[in-house]
Each structure stands twice: as structure tokens, then as C-alpha cells.
């Protein structure tokens, strides 16, 4: 059978189970777009407004499915725009494949129109960067891309597609490659015994859970394990949906502005079991929660990527195992006597429950109470997304995640992520409520993707928290250079009018009491909706006001 390179590529994607791709069209991969037309009944093409948004949607889809999210962009400016999404996939350990149109093979190394060497450009953030120079090798490259993106520590793969390769015609008699599945790795029997022995000898154990490649089955097995041992479990930064937050063993999460009581629990723990998390900077408070390279605590680190074990911390026991492989053997580790730390676990849980209570506030619009009300109102499978900024502190502190796959938030701290992620989530799960939180500066990074939501009927709700500044940078500015404000003030548009221009429902919410009815109207609107929440500049973070931050900065000058 004769096929073009573009047809081979699209058929390979279909063979690997791809049902949706995100893109901004470009002339460099017209042959792929033409081939996608032939499979339009089985593969949905989501046309986005900017390549960064397209890549973030693909990354979010990869988070939700555990399979590589697929993104197509054109060469040069398209690829540079998409790099933000690739970086998120790298730091968030998300399977993703970015296909980039490339100049023709005869024009390489001449700085042709929009030419970039993608191996050099993406080499430090992608798991693998390749260029398919022969059409007959398309199935091979695609199969490898799926295998690399999913296995070990998942991440992004980038494949460049020379324009003329995509129009080459080849005869393909070989059978299609089988669908690539991630390789599961398992602990040894001795390692499981060592974990049981370490817990049996502990007085103040703590578990940190995180990372990707968890599914419903592995999470349930993990939940049974921690319940049997009565272990306090904390989530890594922006990975709070790995354990039901209402579970009595769940004791909070790490990250910016985290609970000081939880940090103290880490400091006083004698055994720390890390399941799936990579112990990144944000989860370890700048690598200070645990001493590097050798922690004071007995550290047991379980991770699917062998290269992560020992990267920063030397473990007492390093276990190269995927979450599914690890969880499948947890039944072998059972306590043979009542554990002595039940009071420690209960106190940790009580600390978390106190931390979730909104503090007293004089603000007309109190974000803590807004998020707590929303957390109680939403069904357990609602998806919450956000980008980056101080507003996320209220979301992470006061929202309760009940099920896996309900938190889409960039571990990389990338602004503008929330709305593209919400579009991807609503397309993947149209039956669920999807709520995106965004700051005023954050929203305008990729706010144009609300047009994509409207075009494809992704009826999400965006909550824009507007304090007229880049709040996180202002906080650091006031801490280190109090009163010397420059570069952080913002003048934003009328967000309600902006949403109306995209044919979306929108209204302005100025008090805590107004939010409930406004949110219910937004959900019932039958189209994408935006709620504009202007908040006081004094509400700089969920722990301190602007005045308090400035006063502290002045005190340390």
C-alpha cells in the first residue's frame, strides 16, 4: 500500500489510540492536516489560538489520560511558543509528544525561513528529540516516541517533520506497530521486606506521595496500605489528588506558603517514605525540609525513574518501581502489631483540618470562604485547574480533592496554564464540572483560549481573581525592596466585556455573598463562563497582607 509521510504519521497515531490532537495550523505540516481530514470522525482536531495554549492543552490531556497528549505546531515561532508546554510536561513528568513542521531537507543548515535545530533547542527539556528524515521510518519513530514519553519518569518527546518528507510517497507492506504501553517496574521481595521493617521500627513516620503514572487501582491499593499502617500522608506540590483529602491519613500538601505545622512534622519524623514524588524544590521548601545530600531521617524513595533516585538525596533505601508496580505489592507489607504513632497521625490530621479553616477577614470578597464554599458545593469528580500566582495559595489550601484526576496545576509554576488545561479537561470529561482559577495577569497569558472553549463547546467556568498586579512578584518585591514598587502594577481590561466578546457568559462578583448565586448561574449558562472577582491589593497572599509583608521587609532592612 502506498502512503505519504503525512498519511503514515496520522495512521500511526490512530494505531496508538489517539483520539484528539491540539494544534495551531501551519504550512509546514499541511500534509498532516490533509491526512487528519480523512480520520476526522475518529480523531478530533482542536484548533487553538496560540501554540503555547495548544501545548498546554496537550500536556493536560496527558495528565488526565496517562497517555501522551498530542500537539502539532509549525516551525520557528510556532515551536518557540510551544516550548512553554514542553517545559511543563518535563517538570510535571507528563507524557506528551510535540510534532513540529520543519523546513525541507534540502534547505537545512542555511538558516532557511523559520529554521531551528530542534535537537539543540529542546535537548535539555525533552526526554528525546528526533527528526524523521525518511517517510518509511515514520512508524518506527512514532512507536519510539510513545514508548519514551510513557516509560520510567514520563515526559515530553519532540519530533521534527521536514515538510518534503511528509509528501514523500512510500510503499508500506509491514504490519502496523502494536500500541506502546509503559513498562511497569516492581520492587524486589527484599525491598518490600525492608520497607516493612523500617515502618515497624519507626516512631514518627511520614509518607510523601506524588508524581505521575498513578491510576485508580494503584491509588486504592496505596490507600489501603496507609490505612492499615495508620500513616500520615502529605502530597507533593500541586499533586493533592493522589489521595482523598478527606481520608483520615491525609495531612496536607507541600508548596509555597505551606502549613508550618506540616513542615515541622517532616523535621521531627524518623522515617520518610516517598512514593512516586521526585522531591523537587517546591515540595522540599528549597531543599531545606530534608538535609541534602543525606537527610537526618531514614529516607525510603520509590520512583519509576532510576535517574531520580539519588539525584539530590541519598536514600537509606532506593526503590526503582512505578506506582502501579509498587502498589501491586503493598499487600505484602502488613503491620503485625498495633502501631505506636496513631496519636502522631491524628495530631497531623488535626493540624491539617485547622489549616483548612478560613481565618478571620475584613475583606468584602474573602477568597478563603469562596474556595471553601466551592469545595463543599462541587461534586467529587470536578476538575480544578490553575496557572501560577499568589491566588493559587487559596485554592491549594482551602479546596478538598476527593478523586484522582481532579487537579491540573503546573508543578513548573508556569503562568497561563489554567485556562488551556481547563479546555482540555472539559473536552476529555464533558460530563464533569471544570473550574479554572486564574489571576488577572495569569489569565491574560492565554486568555484567548476561551475562544477555543467557545468554538468546541467546552463549557468551563473561569474565576479571574483580579488584584491589579503580578501578586507573587510584588510579594517578593515588598519582602526584599519594601515600598520600591516598579514593574508589578497591572491595568486590566473589563473582563466581563472581554468574555462577552467571545460569546461567553460573564458577571462581576464583588462580595463573598454574591459568589454562590453567580457561580450557579455560570454553571447553568450552557456556554463557557467567566466570573470576575476584583479583590483588595491588601489580600496579597493567603497568609499575609501586603502591609504585613512590607512591614516585615522594612524590619529586615
C-alpha positions as CSV (number, residue, x, y, z in Angstrom):
1,X,0.0,0.0,0.0
2,X,1.3,3.5,-0.9
3,X,1.1,6.3,1.6
4,X,2.6,9.7,2.0
5,X,4.7,10.5,5.1
6,X,1.8,12.6,6.4
7,X,-0.6,9.7,6.0
8,X,1.8,7.3,7.7
9,X,2.1,9.6,10.6
10,X,-1.6,10.1,11.1
11,X,-2.3,6.3,10.7
12,X,0.4,5.6,13.3
13,X,-1.3,8.0,15.7
14,X,-4.6,6.2,15.1
15,X,-2.9,2.9,15.7
16,X,-1.7,4.1,19.1
17,X,-5.2,5.1,20.2
18,X,-5.0,8.8,19.6
19,X,-8.5,10.4,19.5
20,X,-7.6,14.1,19.8
21,X,-4.8,16.4,18.8
22,X,-4.3,20.0,19.6
23,X,-2.7,22.4,17.1
24,X,-2.2,25.7,15.5
25,X,-2.1,25.0,11.8
26,X,1.0,25.8,9.7
27,X,2.0,25.4,6.1
28,X,5.0,23.3,7.2
29,X,2.8,20.3,8.0
30,X,-0.1,20.7,5.5
31,X,0.3,17.1,4.5
32,X,-0.5,16.0,8.1
33,X,-3.6,18.3,8.2
34,X,-4.8,16.8,5.0
35,X,-4.3,13.2,6.4
36,X,-6.2,14.2,9.5
37,X,-9.2,15.2,7.3
38,X,-9.5,11.5,6.4
39,X,-9.8,10.4,10.0
40,X,-11.9,13.4,11.3
41,X,-14.6,11.0,12.5
42,X,-12.3,9.3,14.9
43,X,-9.6,12.0,15.7
44,X,-10.8,15.4,16.8
45,X,-8.6,18.3,15.8
46,X,-8.7,21.2,18.3
47,X,-7.5,24.4,16.7
48,X,-6.1,26.7,19.3
49,X,-5.2,30.4,19.3
50,X,-1.6,30.2,20.3
51,X,0.9,27.4,20.3
52,X,1.6,27.7,24.0
53,X,-2.0,27.1,24.7
54,X,-2.1,24.2,22.3
55,X,0.9,22.6,24.0
56,X,-0.6,23.2,27.5
57,X,-3.8,21.5,26.4
58,X,-1.9,18.5,25.2
59,X,0.1,18.3,28.4
60,X,-3.1,18.5,30.5
61,X,-4.7,15.8,28.3
62,X,-1.7,13.6,29.0
63,X,-2.1,14.2,32.8
64,X,-5.7,13.1,32.6
65,X,-5.3,10.0,30.4
66,X,-1.8,8.8,31.3
67,X,-1.2,8.5,27.5
68,X,0.8,11.1,25.6
69,X,-1.1,14.3,24.8
70,X,-0.5,15.2,21.1
71,X,0.3,18.6,19.8
72,X,1.2,19.9,16.3
73,X,2.8,23.3,15.6
74,X,4.6,24.9,12.8
75,X,8.3,25.6,12.7
76,X,10.2,28.6,14.2
77,X,7.7,30.9,16.1
78,X,5.3,28.0,16.5
79,X,7.9,25.9,18.1
80,X,9.2,28.6,20.4
81,X,5.7,29.4,21.5
82,X,5.0,25.8,22.3
83,X,8.2,25.4,24.4
84,X,6.3,26.6,27.5
85,X,4.1,23.5,27.3
86,X,7.1,21.2,26.8
87,X,8.8,22.6,29.9
88,X,5.6,22.0,31.9
89,X,5.5,18.4,30.7
90,X,9.1,17.9,31.6
91,X,8.9,19.3,35.2
92,X,5.4,17.7,35.8
93,X,6.5,14.3,34.5
94,X,3.7,14.2,31.9
95,X,3.7,12.1,28.7
96,X,3.4,14.3,25.7
97,X,4.5,14.4,22.0
98,X,5.1,17.6,20.2
99,X,5.3,17.4,16.4
100,X,6.9,20.4,14.7
101,X,6.8,21.2,11.0
102,X,10.4,21.7,9.7
103,X,12.0,23.2,6.6
104,X,12.6,20.9,3.7
105,X,15.6,18.6,3.9
106,X,17.4,20.4,1.1
107,X,17.3,23.7,2.9
108,X,18.7,22.7,6.3
109,X,21.8,24.4,7.8
110,X,21.1,27.5,5.7
111,X,19.0,29.4,8.3
112,X,16.1,28.9,6.0
113,X,12.8,30.6,6.7
114,X,11.9,29.8,10.4
115,X,14.5,27.1,10.6
116,X,15.6,25.9,14.1
117,X,17.8,23.0,15.2
118,X,15.2,21.4,17.5
119,X,17.7,18.9,19.0
120,X,19.6,21.8,20.4
121,X,16.5,23.9,21.3
122,X,14.6,21.2,23.2
123,X,17.6,18.9,24.2
124,X,17.6,19.9,27.8
125,X,13.8,19.7,28.5
126,X,12.6,16.8,26.3
127,X,13.2,13.1,27.0
128,X,14.0,12.6,23.3
129,X,14.2,15.0,20.3
130,X,14.3,13.5,16.9
131,X,13.8,14.4,13.2
132,X,12.1,12.0,10.8
133,X,14.1,12.3,7.6
134,X,12.7,9.2,5.8
135,X,9.0,8.6,5.4
136,X,9.4,4.9,5.6
137,X,10.7,5.3,9.2
138,X,7.6,7.2,10.5
139,X,6.0,4.2,12.2
140,X,9.3,3.4,13.9
141,X,9.8,7.0,15.2
142,X,6.2,7.3,16.4
143,X,6.3,3.9,18.3
144,X,9.5,5.0,20.0
145,X,8.1,8.4,20.9
146,X,5.1,6.7,22.6
147,X,7.4,4.3,24.5
148,X,9.8,7.0,25.6
149,X,7.1,9.5,26.6
150,X,5.3,7.0,28.9
151,X,8.0,4.9,30.5
152,X,10.1,5.5,33.5
153,X,9.6,9.0,34.6
154,X,7.2,10.2,31.8
155,X,7.9,13.4,29.9
156,X,7.8,15.1,26.5
157,X,9.1,13.9,23.2
158,X,9.7,16.3,20.3
159,X,9.7,15.1,16.7
160,X,10.5,17.4,13.8
161,X,8.8,16.8,10.4
162,X,10.6,18.1,7.3
163,X,8.0,19.4,5.0
164,X,9.1,17.5,2.0
165,X,9.3,14.2,4.0
166,X,5.6,14.5,4.7
167,X,4.8,14.5,1.0
168,X,7.2,11.6,0.0
169,X,5.3,8.5,-1.0
170,X,6.4,5.1,0.1
171,X,5.1,1.6,-0.1
172,X,4.4,0.1,3.3
173,X,3.9,-3.7,3.5
174,X,5.0,-4.1,7.1
175,X,2.2,-4.6,9.7
176,X,1.4,-1.7,12.0
177,X,3.3,-1.4,15.2
178,X,1.5,-2.6,18.3
179,X,0.3,0.1,20.8
180,X,3.2,1.1,23.1
181,X,2.4,0.5,26.8
182,X,4.5,1.9,29.6
183,X,6.9,-0.6,31.2
184,X,6.0,-1.4,34.8
185,X,8.9,-1.9,37.3
186,X,8.5,-3.7,40.6
187,X,10.3,-3.7,44.0
188,X,12.1,-6.9,44.9
189,X,10.8,-9.0,47.8
190,X,13.8,-7.9,49.9
191,X,13.0,-4.3,49.3
192,X,9.3,-4.8,50.4
193,X,10.6,-6.6,53.5
194,X,13.0,-3.7,54.2
195,X,10.1,-1.2,53.9
196,X,8.1,-3.2,56.3
197,X,11.0,-3.5,58.8
198,X,11.6,0.3,58.6
199,X,8.0,1.1,59.4
200,X,7.8,-1.5,62.2
201,X,10.8,0.2,63.9
202,X,9.5,3.7,63.4
203,X,8.0,6.1,66.0
204,X,7.1,9.1,63.8
205,X,6.8,8.0,60.1
206,X,5.6,10.3,57.4
207,X,4.7,9.5,53.7
208,X,5.0,11.9,50.8
209,X,3.0,10.9,47.7
210,X,3.2,12.4,44.3
211,X,4.4,12.0,40.7
212,X,2.6,10.6,37.7
213,X,1.6,7.2,36.5
214,X,-0.8,6.6,39.3
215,X,-4.2,5.2,38.3
216,X,-7.4,4.4,40.3
217,X,-6.3,0.9,41.1
218,X,-2.8,1.9,42.4
219,X,-4.3,4.7,44.4
220,X,-6.8,2.4,46.1
221,X,-4.1,-0.1,47.0
222,X,-2.0,2.8,48.4
223,X,-5.0,4.0,50.4
224,X,-5.4,0.5,51.9
225,X,-1.7,0.4,52.8
226,X,-1.6,3.7,54.6
227,X,-4.9,3.0,56.4
228,X,-3.5,-0.4,57.6
229,X,-0.4,1.2,59.0
230,X,-2.2,4.4,60.1
231,X,0.4,6.5,58.3
232,X,0.2,10.3,57.9
233,X,0.4,11.1,54.2
234,X,1.3,14.5,52.7
235,X,1.1,15.4,49.0
236,X,3.9,16.8,46.9
237,X,3.5,20.3,45.5
238,X,0.3,20.5,43.3
239,X,-0.3,16.8,43.5
240,X,-3.0,16.8,46.1
241,X,-5.4,14.5,44.2
242,X,-3.2,11.4,44.8
243,X,-5.1,10.6,48.0
244,X,-8.7,11.5,49.1
245,X,-8.2,14.7,51.1
246,X,-11.0,13.6,53.4
247,X,-9.1,10.4,54.3
248,X,-8.0,10.5,58.0
249,X,-4.4,9.7,56.9
250,X,-4.2,12.7,54.6
251,X,-2.4,15.6,56.4
252,X,-1.9,18.3,53.8
253,X,0.4,19.3,51.0
254,X,3.8,21.0,50.4
255,X,4.4,24.1,48.4
256,X,4.6,27.9,48.6
257,X,3.0,29.2,51.8
258,X,2.5,25.7,53.1
259,X,1.4,24.8,56.6
260,X,4.3,25.4,59.1
261,X,3.0,22.6,61.2
262,X,3.4,20.1,58.3
263,X,7.0,21.3,57.8
264,X,7.7,20.7,61.5
265,X,6.3,17.2,61.1
266,X,8.9,16.5,58.4
267,X,11.6,17.8,60.6
268,X,10.7,15.6,63.5
269,X,9.9,12.4,61.5
270,X,12.2,9.5,61.9
271,X,11.2,7.6,58.7
272,X,10.1,9.4,55.5
273,X,8.6,7.1,52.7
274,X,8.4,9.0,49.4
275,X,6.1,7.2,47.0
276,X,6.3,8.5,43.4
277,X,7.3,12.1,44.1
278,X,10.7,13.4,42.9
279,X,11.4,15.6,45.9
280,X,11.6,18.8,43.8
281,X,12.5,22.3,45.1
282,X,8.9,23.4,45.8
283,X,7.9,20.2,47.7
284,X,11.0,20.5,49.9
285,X,10.9,24.2,50.6
286,X,14.0,24.9,48.6
287,X,15.6,21.6,49.6
288,X,15.5,22.6,53.2
289,X,12.8,20.3,54.6
290,X,15.3,17.4,54.2
291,X,19.1,17.8,54.5
292,X,20.9,17.3,51.3
293,X,22.6,15.1,50.4
294,X,22.0,12.9,53.4
295,X,18.7,13.5,55.4
296,X,18.6,13.1,59.1
297,X,15.5,10.9,58.7
298,X,15.6,7.4,57.3
299,X,14.6,8.1,53.7
300,X,12.9,5.5,51.5
301,X,12.4,6.7,48.0
302,X,10.3,4.9,45.5
303,X,10.3,6.3,41.9
304,X,9.7,5.0,38.4
305,X,12.8,6.8,37.0
306,X,16.1,5.3,38.2
307,X,17.8,8.6,37.4
308,X,15.7,10.4,40.1
309,X,17.0,8.1,42.9
310,X,19.9,9.8,44.5
311,X,19.7,12.9,42.3
312,X,19.5,15.2,45.3
313,X,19.1,13.0,48.4
314,X,20.9,9.8,49.3
315,X,18.2,7.3,50.4
316,X,18.5,4.7,53.0
317,X,16.6,2.6,50.6
318,X,16.1,3.5,46.9
319,X,13.4,1.6,45.0
320,X,13.1,1.8,41.2
321,X,9.4,1.0,40.8
322,X,6.5,2.5,39.0
323,X,3.4,3.5,41.1
324,X,1.4,0.5,39.7
325,X,4.3,-1.9,40.3
326,X,4.9,-0.6,43.9
327,X,1.2,-0.5,44.8
328,X,0.6,-4.1,43.5
329,X,3.0,-5.4,46.2
330,X,1.9,-3.3,49.1
331,X,-0.3,-6.1,50.4
332,X,2.9,-8.0,51.3
333,X,3.7,-5.3,53.9
334,X,1.3,-5.6,56.8
335,X,1.7,-4.4,60.4
336,X,1.9,-7.4,62.8
337,X,1.1,-5.3,65.9
338,X,-0.7,-2.0,66.7
339,X,1.4,0.9,65.6
340,X,2.7,3.3,68.2
341,X,2.2,6.5,66.2
342,X,-1.6,6.8,66.0
343,X,-1.6,9.9,68.1
344,X,1.1,11.4,65.9
345,X,-1.1,10.7,62.8
346,X,-4.2,12.1,64.5
347,X,-2.4,15.3,65.5
348,X,-1.1,15.7,62.0
349,X,-4.6,15.4,60.6
350,X,-5.9,17.8,63.2
351,X,-3.3,20.3,62.2
352,X,-4.4,20.0,58.5
353,X,-8.1,20.5,59.4
354,X,-7.2,23.6,61.4
355,X,-5.2,24.8,58.4
356,X,-8.2,24.4,56.1
357,X,-10.4,26.7,58.3
358,X,-10.6,30.3,56.8
359,X,-9.0,32.8,59.1
360,X,-10.9,36.0,60.2
361,X,-11.1,38.5,57.4
362,X,-12.4,42.0,56.9
363,X,-12.3,41.8,53.1
364,X,-15.6,42.3,51.2
365,X,-14.6,39.4,49.0
366,X,-12.9,36.7,51.1
367,X,-11.2,34.1,48.8
368,X,-10.8,31.6,51.6
369,X,-14.5,31.4,52.1
370,X,-15.2,31.4,48.4
371,X,-13.0,28.4,47.9
372,X,-14.3,26.6,50.9
373,X,-17.9,27.1,49.8
374,X,-16.9,25.9,46.3
375,X,-15.2,22.8,47.7
376,X,-18.3,21.9,49.6
377,X,-20.6,22.5,46.6
378,X,-18.7,20.7,43.8
379,X,-19.1,17.0,43.1
380,X,-16.1,14.9,43.9
381,X,-15.1,14.5,40.2
382,X,-15.0,18.2,39.5
383,X,-11.7,19.3,37.9
384,X,-9.9,22.3,39.3
385,X,-7.2,24.0,37.2
386,X,-4.9,26.9,37.8
387,X,-1.8,28.6,36.5
388,X,0.7,30.4,38.7
389,X,0.4,33.3,41.1
390,X,-0.4,34.1,44.8
391,X,-4.1,33.4,44.2
392,X,-3.3,29.7,43.9
393,X,-2.4,29.6,47.6
394,X,-6.1,30.0,48.5
395,X,-7.1,27.2,46.0
396,X,-4.4,24.8,47.2
397,X,-5.1,25.5,50.9
398,X,-8.9,25.5,51.0
399,X,-10.1,23.2,48.3
400,X,-10.5,19.5,49.1
401,X,-9.7,17.0,46.4
402,X,-11.6,13.7,46.7
403,X,-10.7,11.8,43.5
404,X,-7.6,11.3,41.2
405,X,-7.5,13.4,38.1
406,X,-9.2,16.4,39.7
407,X,-6.2,18.8,40.0
408,X,-4.5,20.2,36.9
409,X,-1.8,22.6,38.2
410,X,1.7,23.2,36.9
411,X,4.5,21.9,39.1
412,X,6.7,24.0,36.9
413,X,4.9,27.2,38.0
414,X,4.0,28.3,34.5
415,X,1.6,31.2,34.2
416,X,-1.3,30.9,31.8
417,X,-1.7,27.2,32.3
418,X,-5.1,27.1,33.9
419,X,-7.4,28.0,31.0
420,X,-5.8,25.7,28.4
421,X,-5.8,22.9,30.9
422,X,-9.5,23.5,31.7
423,X,-10.3,23.4,28.0
424,X,-8.5,20.0,27.7
425,X,-10.3,18.7,30.8
426,X,-13.7,19.7,29.7
427,X,-13.2,18.2,26.3
428,X,-11.9,15.0,27.9
429,X,-14.7,14.9,30.5
430,X,-17.7,16.9,29.2
431,X,-19.9,15.5,32.0
432,X,-17.8,17.0,34.8
433,X,-17.7,20.5,36.2
434,X,-14.4,22.1,35.3
435,X,-13.3,25.3,37.2
436,X,-10.3,27.3,36.2
437,X,-8.8,29.8,38.7
438,X,-6.7,32.5,37.2
439,X,-5.1,35.7,38.3
440,X,-5.6,38.8,36.3
441,X,-2.0,38.7,34.9
442,X,-2.2,34.9,34.7
443,X,-5.4,34.9,32.7
444,X,-4.1,37.3,30.0
445,X,-1.2,34.9,29.3
446,X,-3.5,32.5,27.5
447,X,-6.9,34.1,27.9
448,X,-7.6,34.0,24.2
449,X,-8.1,30.2,24.5
450,X,-11.6,31.0,25.9
451,X,-12.3,31.3,22.2
452,X,-11.2,27.7,21.7
453,X,-13.6,26.7,24.6
454,X,-16.4,28.5,22.9
455,X,-15.7,27.0,19.5
456,X,-15.7,23.5,20.8
457,X,-18.4,23.8,23.4
458,X,-16.1,23.3,26.4
459,X,-18.5,24.9,28.9
460,X,-16.0,25.5,31.7
461,X,-16.1,28.2,34.4
462,X,-13.2,30.6,34.8
463,X,-12.8,32.5,38.1
464,X,-10.5,35.5,37.5
465,X,-9.0,36.8,40.7
466,X,-8.1,40.4,40.0
467,X,-5.8,42.3,42.3
468,X,-4.4,44.6,39.6
469,X,-0.8,43.4,39.9
470,X,1.6,40.5,39.5
471,X,1.0,39.4,43.1
472,X,3.8,36.9,43.6
473,X,6.5,39.2,42.2
474,X,5.0,42.1,44.3
475,X,5.3,39.9,47.4
476,X,9.0,39.3,46.7
477,X,9.5,42.9,45.8
478,X,8.0,44.1,49.1
479,X,9.9,41.5,51.0
480,X,13.3,42.4,49.7
481,X,12.8,46.1,48.5
482,X,9.7,47.3,50.5
483,X,7.9,50.3,49.1
484,X,10.1,50.4,45.9
485,X,7.3,49.2,43.6
486,X,8.1,49.0,39.9
487,X,7.1,46.7,37.1
488,X,4.4,44.8,39.0
489,X,1.3,47.0,38.6
490,X,-1.4,46.0,36.0
491,X,-4.2,47.7,34.3
492,X,-6.6,45.0,33.1
493,X,-9.5,45.2,30.7
494,X,-13.1,44.8,31.6
495,X,-13.0,41.0,32.0
496,X,-16.8,40.7,31.8
497,X,-16.9,42.7,28.5
498,X,-14.0,40.6,27.2
499,X,-15.8,37.4,27.9
500,X,-19.0,38.7,26.3
501,X,-16.9,39.5,23.2
502,X,-16.1,35.7,23.0
503,X,-19.9,34.9,23.4
504,X,-19.3,33.6,26.9
505,X,-21.4,34.2,30.0
506,X,-19.8,36.6,32.5
507,X,-20.5,38.6,35.5
508,X,-18.7,40.6,38.2
509,X,-18.6,39.4,41.8
510,X,-17.7,42.0,44.4
511,X,-18.6,40.3,47.7
512,X,-18.3,36.8,49.2
513,X,-22.1,36.6,49.5
514,X,-22.6,37.2,45.8
515,X,-20.4,34.3,44.7
516,X,-22.8,31.4,45.3
517,X,-25.6,32.6,43.1
518,X,-23.1,33.9,40.5
519,X,-21.4,30.5,40.3
520,X,-24.6,28.6,40.0
521,X,-25.7,30.9,37.1
522,X,-22.3,30.3,35.4
523,X,-22.6,26.5,35.6
524,X,-26.2,26.7,34.3
525,X,-25.3,29.1,31.4
526,X,-24.8,26.4,28.8
527,X,-21.6,28.0,27.5
528,X,-18.2,28.9,28.8
529,X,-18.5,31.3,31.7
530,X,-16.2,33.8,33.4
531,X,-16.6,35.3,36.9
532,X,-14.6,38.4,37.6
533,X,-13.6,38.8,41.2
534,X,-11.9,42.1,42.0
535,X,-10.1,41.8,45.3
536,X,-8.2,44.1,47.5
537,X,-4.4,44.6,47.0
538,X,-4.1,44.1,50.7
539,X,-5.1,40.4,50.2
540,X,-1.6,39.7,48.9
541,X,-1.5,36.0,49.9
542,X,-3.5,33.5,52.0
543,X,-1.2,34.0,54.9
544,X,-0.2,37.7,55.0
545,X,-1.5,41.1,53.8
546,X,0.5,43.5,51.7
547,X,1.0,45.7,54.7
548,X,2.4,42.8,56.8
549,X,4.8,41.8,54.0
550,X,6.0,45.4,53.6
551,X,6.4,45.8,57.4
552,X,8.4,42.6,57.6
553,X,10.6,43.7,54.7
554,X,11.3,47.1,56.4
555,X,12.1,45.3,59.7
556,X,14.9,43.3,57.9
557,X,16.4,46.2,56.0
